[in-house]
């Protein structure tokens, strides 16, 4: 059974309880566009299992599922050839605003260093 948190917006999106247009979905992750994009393409890749962040000891398999989806989501978003950035904010000081492990896929323009 997939671990979820009742008050987690990403759990609600991943379970289908909250409908948002999905960019990508498989058995383990969902991807959807950020509601407050910081770049032309800004898509979140989120495991369906609730893990707060990297300090919550995600399994190597879960991390492989999240990062394994990155190239396909980049292809879907049309930035696989031009280049993209992956960001993972971990904890409050890193500005992690939703405490459910996720990565930001950004691109579609020249990103600042």
Backbone as CSV, one residue per row, in Angstrom:
resi,resn,N_x,N_y,N_z,CA_x,CA_y,CA_z,C_x,C_y,C_z
1,UNK,0.833,-1.185,0.000,0.000,0.000,0.000,0.881,1.254,0.000
2,UNK,0.533,2.235,-0.804,1.295,3.464,-0.900,1.023,4.335,0.316
3,UNK,2.108,4.802,0.922,2.012,5.690,2.075,1.589,7.078,1.603
4,UNK,0.537,7.662,2.226,0.082,9.000,1.893,-0.120,9.804,3.175
5,UNK,-0.247,11.091,3.024,-0.542,11.978,4.149,-1.848,12.706,3.823
6,UNK,-2.802,12.673,4.733,-4.130,13.240,4.481,-4.118,14.721,4.130
7,UNK,-3.177,15.467,4.692,-3.163,16.912,4.476,-2.161,17.355,3.416
8,UNK,-1.624,16.436,2.643,-0.588,16.751,1.654,-1.212,16.968,0.275
9,UNK,-1.013,18.164,-0.267,-1.578,18.490,-1.574,-1.011,17.593,-2.674
10,UNK,0.283,17.236,-2.592,0.860,16.370,-3.618,0.303,14.953,-3.528
11,UNK,-0.001,14.466,-2.330,-0.655,13.159,-2.190,-2.035,13.194,-2.838
12,UNK,-2.743,14.303,-2.647,-4.082,14.442,-3.235,-4.012,14.481,-4.758
13,UNK,-3.013,15.153,-5.293,-2.837,15.189,-6.751,-2.455,13.798,-7.261
14,UNK,-1.498,13.150,-6.601,-1.016,11.837,-7.043,-2.114,10.774,-6.995
15,UNK,-3.015,10.888,-6.021,-4.091,9.895,-5.888,-5.285,10.192,-6.787
16,UNK,-5.309,11.383,-7.393,-6.431,11.770,-8.234,-7.541,12.453,-7.463
17,UNK,-7.379,12.577,-6.143,-8.384,13.254,-5.325,-8.515,14.728,-5.730
18,UNK,-7.402,15.340,-6.092,-7.389,16.718,-6.586,-6.985,16.662,-8.043
19,UNK,-7.860,17.113,-8.918,-7.582,17.026,-10.350,-6.746,18.191,-10.837
20,UNK,-5.628,17.858,-11.435,-4.800,18.826,-12.154,-4.388,18.153,-13.455
21,UNK,-4.140,18.927,-14.491,-3.668,18.320,-15.738,-2.287,17.689,-15.522
22,UNK,-2.186,16.403,-15.770,-0.913,15.706,-15.609,-0.135,15.745,-16.911
23,UNK,1.156,15.973,-16.786,2.069,15.927,-17.917,2.495,14.486,-18.159
24,UNK,2.597,13.725,-17.069,3.110,12.354,-17.129,2.597,11.597,-15.905
25,UNK,2.352,10.305,-16.085,2.012,9.446,-14.954,2.448,8.024,-15.276
26,UNK,2.999,7.363,-14.273,3.238,5.922,-14.354,2.816,5.325,-13.011
27,UNK,3.199,4.116,-12.739,2.774,3.455,-11.502,3.360,4.094,-10.247
28,UNK,4.428,4.866,-10.392,5.158,5.359,-9.226,5.210,6.866,-9.063
29,UNK,5.082,7.606,-10.158,5.211,9.065,-10.095,4.152,9.751,-10.949
30,UNK,3.931,11.019,-10.631,3.146,11.908,-11.490,3.981,13.150,-11.753
31,UNK,3.687,13.822,-12.855,4.343,15.078,-13.174,3.267,16.060,-13.620
32,UNK,3.409,17.290,-13.159,2.451,18.342,-13.495,3.177,19.683,-13.444
33,UNK,2.624,20.665,-14.144,3.264,21.974,-14.205,3.094,22.721,-12.890
34,UNK,4.150,23.428,-12.493,4.152,24.233,-11.279,3.150,25.375,-11.441
35,UNK,2.384,25.669,-10.381,1.388,26.746,-10.468,2.028,28.130,-10.374
36,UNK,3.285,28.171,-9.977,4.012,29.438,-9.896,5.373,29.255,-10.585
37,UNK,5.366,29.128,-11.920,6.595,28.778,-12.631,7.684,29.841,-12.512
38,UNK,8.913,29.349,-12.402,10.096,30.208,-12.328,10.880,30.201,-13.634
39,UNK,10.380,29.480,-14.635,11.001,29.418,-15.955,9.919,29.064,-16.968
40,UNK,10.247,29.146,-18.253,9.275,28.854,-19.303,8.666,27.468,-19.095
41,UNK,9.514,26.472,-18.867,9.056,25.131,-18.495,9.414,24.933,-17.032
42,UNK,8.417,24.605,-16.224,8.644,24.343,-14.798,7.640,23.279,-14.378
43,UNK,8.092,22.055,-14.386,7.248,20.895,-14.121,7.765,20.169,-12.889
44,UNK,6.847,19.724,-12.054,7.193,18.987,-10.841,7.029,17.497,-11.089
45,UNK,7.990,16.716,-10.618,7.923,15.257,-10.698,7.857,14.757,-9.267
46,UNK,6.773,14.050,-8.962,6.405,13.731,-7.584,6.147,12.233,-7.433
47,UNK,6.777,11.583,-6.458,6.431,10.176,-6.235,5.024,10.063,-5.654
48,UNK,4.334,8.996,-5.985,2.993,8.773,-5.437,3.059,8.431,-3.952
49,UNK,4.158,7.862,-3.525,4.352,7.555,-2.109,4.759,8.817,-1.366
50,UNK,4.174,9.053,-0.204,4.519,10.243,0.572,5.836,10.039,1.307
51,UNK,6.797,10.855,0.930,8.091,10.950,1.601,8.310,12.451,1.760
52,UNK,8.570,12.926,2.962,8.669,14.369,3.197,9.824,14.991,2.418
53,UNK,10.998,14.400,2.516,12.164,14.896,1.789,13.280,13.856,1.888
54,UNK,14.458,14.202,1.467,15.556,13.235,1.453,15.942,12.760,2.851
55,UNK,15.663,13.551,3.873,15.954,13.136,5.253,14.977,12.081,5.764
56,UNK,13.923,11.815,5.004,12.911,10.821,5.368,13.294,9.424,4.868
57,UNK,14.539,9.261,4.439,15.081,7.986,3.970,14.292,7.339,2.830
58,UNK,14.143,8.039,1.706,13.492,7.379,0.569,14.337,6.206,0.096
59,UNK,13.681,5.176,-0.364,14.422,4.008,-0.847,15.148,4.348,-2.144
60,UNK,16.230,3.636,-2.416,16.909,3.834,-3.706,15.966,3.598,-4.881
61,UNK,15.033,2.673,-4.731,14.068,2.390,-5.798,13.168,3.598,-6.053
62,UNK,12.704,4.239,-4.970,11.852,5.411,-5.132,12.611,6.538,-5.823
63,UNK,13.849,6.763,-5.415,14.657,7.800,-6.056,14.887,7.480,-7.527
64,UNK,15.108,6.212,-7.841,15.287,5.802,-9.235,14.009,6.033,-10.040
65,UNK,12.863,5.805,-9.425,11.591,6.033,-10.115,11.398,7.517,-10.424
66,UNK,11.706,8.376,-9.452,11.559,9.820,-9.662,12.529,10.296,-10.730
67,UNK,13.814,10.003,-10.545,14.808,10.492,-11.501,14.721,9.759,-12.836
68,UNK,14.211,8.537,-12.841,14.023,7.816,-14.089,12.956,8.438,-14.972
69,UNK,12.021,9.162,-14.374,10.967,9.825,-15.143,11.442,11.128,-15.783
70,UNK,12.528,11.681,-15.291,12.999,12.996,-15.752,13.202,13.051,-17.272
71,UNK,13.956,12.145,-17.889,14.172,12.267,-19.343,12.874,12.211,-20.152
72,UNK,11.924,11.391,-19.724,10.653,11.296,-20.455,9.829,12.575,-20.294
73,UNK,9.790,13.132,-19.100,9.061,14.386,-18.890,9.738,15.503,-19.682
74,UNK,11.062,15.540,-19.694,11.783,16.536,-20.492,11.441,16.390,-21.971
75,UNK,11.349,15.148,-22.452,10.976,14.917,-23.853,9.562,15.417,-24.116
76,UNK,8.631,15.088,-23.240,7.237,15.525,-23.391,7.149,17.050,-23.422
77,UNK,7.937,17.705,-22.587,7.907,19.169,-22.499,8.738,19.835,-23.594
78,UNK,9.444,19.038,-24.398,10.187,19.571,-25.530,11.516,20.221,-25.176
79,UNK,12.096,19.830,-24.043,13.373,20.435,-23.637,14.491,19.407,-23.503
80,UNK,14.237,18.198,-23.960,15.237,17.146,-23.816,16.502,17.425,-24.621
81,UNK,16.385,18.096,-25.743,17.560,18.379,-26.574,18.215,19.719,-26.248
82,UNK,17.425,20.691,-25.833,17.973,22.023,-25.555,18.631,22.119,-24.188
83,UNK,18.217,21.265,-23.274,18.806,21.255,-21.938,17.793,21.621,-20.866
84,UNK,18.072,21.137,-19.670,17.160,21.389,-18.559,17.906,21.281,-17.247
85,UNK,17.256,21.767,-16.214,17.811,21.744,-14.862,16.846,20.958,-13.971
86,UNK,17.440,20.202,-13.042,16.680,19.491,-12.019,17.053,20.113,-10.673
87,UNK,16.037,20.505,-9.902,16.256,21.089,-8.579,15.437,20.295,-7.577
88,UNK,16.042,20.018,-6.424,15.331,19.361,-5.331,15.596,20.174,-4.066
89,UNK,14.552,20.850,-3.579,14.660,21.634,-2.355,14.374,20.715,-1.178
90,UNK,15.257,20.743,-0.190,15.162,19.801,0.924,15.115,20.564,2.254
91,UNK,13.921,20.762,2.779,13.756,21.428,4.067,13.441,22.906,3.945
92,UNK,13.085,23.488,5.075,12.628,24.874,5.113,13.673,25.874,4.634
93,UNK,14.926,25.724,5.044,15.954,26.678,4.635,16.243,26.621,3.140
94,UNK,15.851,25.543,2.486,16.014,25.416,1.030,14.739,25.829,0.291
95,UNK,13.778,26.382,1.045,12.506,26.848,0.479,11.627,25.710,-0.026
96,UNK,11.684,24.560,0.644,10.756,23.476,0.320,9.404,23.865,0.907
97,UNK,8.460,24.230,0.047,7.164,24.716,0.526,6.126,23.609,0.671
98,UNK,6.269,22.536,-0.089,5.404,21.365,0.072,6.293,20.235,0.561
99,UNK,5.997,19.736,1.730,6.852,18.718,2.349,6.457,17.316,1.880
100,UNK,6.660,17.130,0.602,6.501,15.852,-0.112,7.620,15.878,-1.140
101,UNK,8.519,14.920,-1.062,9.667,14.877,-1.957,9.231,15.119,-3.401
102,UNK,9.932,15.995,-4.098,9.657,16.259,-5.510,10.864,16.933,-6.131
103,UNK,10.945,16.848,-7.446,11.983,17.552,-8.177,11.327,18.529,-9.141
104,UNK,12.018,19.647,-9.351,11.592,20.662,-10.298,12.386,20.443,-11.579
105,UNK,11.697,20.287,-12.689,12.313,20.212,-14.010,12.102,21.574,-14.645
106,UNK,13.197,22.263,-14.943,13.094,23.612,-15.498,13.884,23.730,-16.792
107,UNK,13.388,24.527,-17.696,14.070,24.761,-18.958,13.235,25.594,-19.894
108,UNK,13.502,25.446,-21.178,12.778,26.195,-22.193,13.359,27.566,-22.465
109,UNK,14.454,27.884,-21.790,15.134,29.157,-21.950,16.520,29.019,-21.337
110,UNK,17.382,29.992,-21.592,18.698,30.007,-20.953,18.484,30.329,-19.480
111,UNK,18.836,29.407,-18.600,18.627,29.593,-17.165,19.835,30.291,-16.545
112,UNK,19.597,31.137,-15.554,20.722,31.800,-14.899,21.582,30.793,-14.137
113,UNK,22.840,31.118,-14.011,23.772,30.252,-13.279,23.502,30.370,-11.800
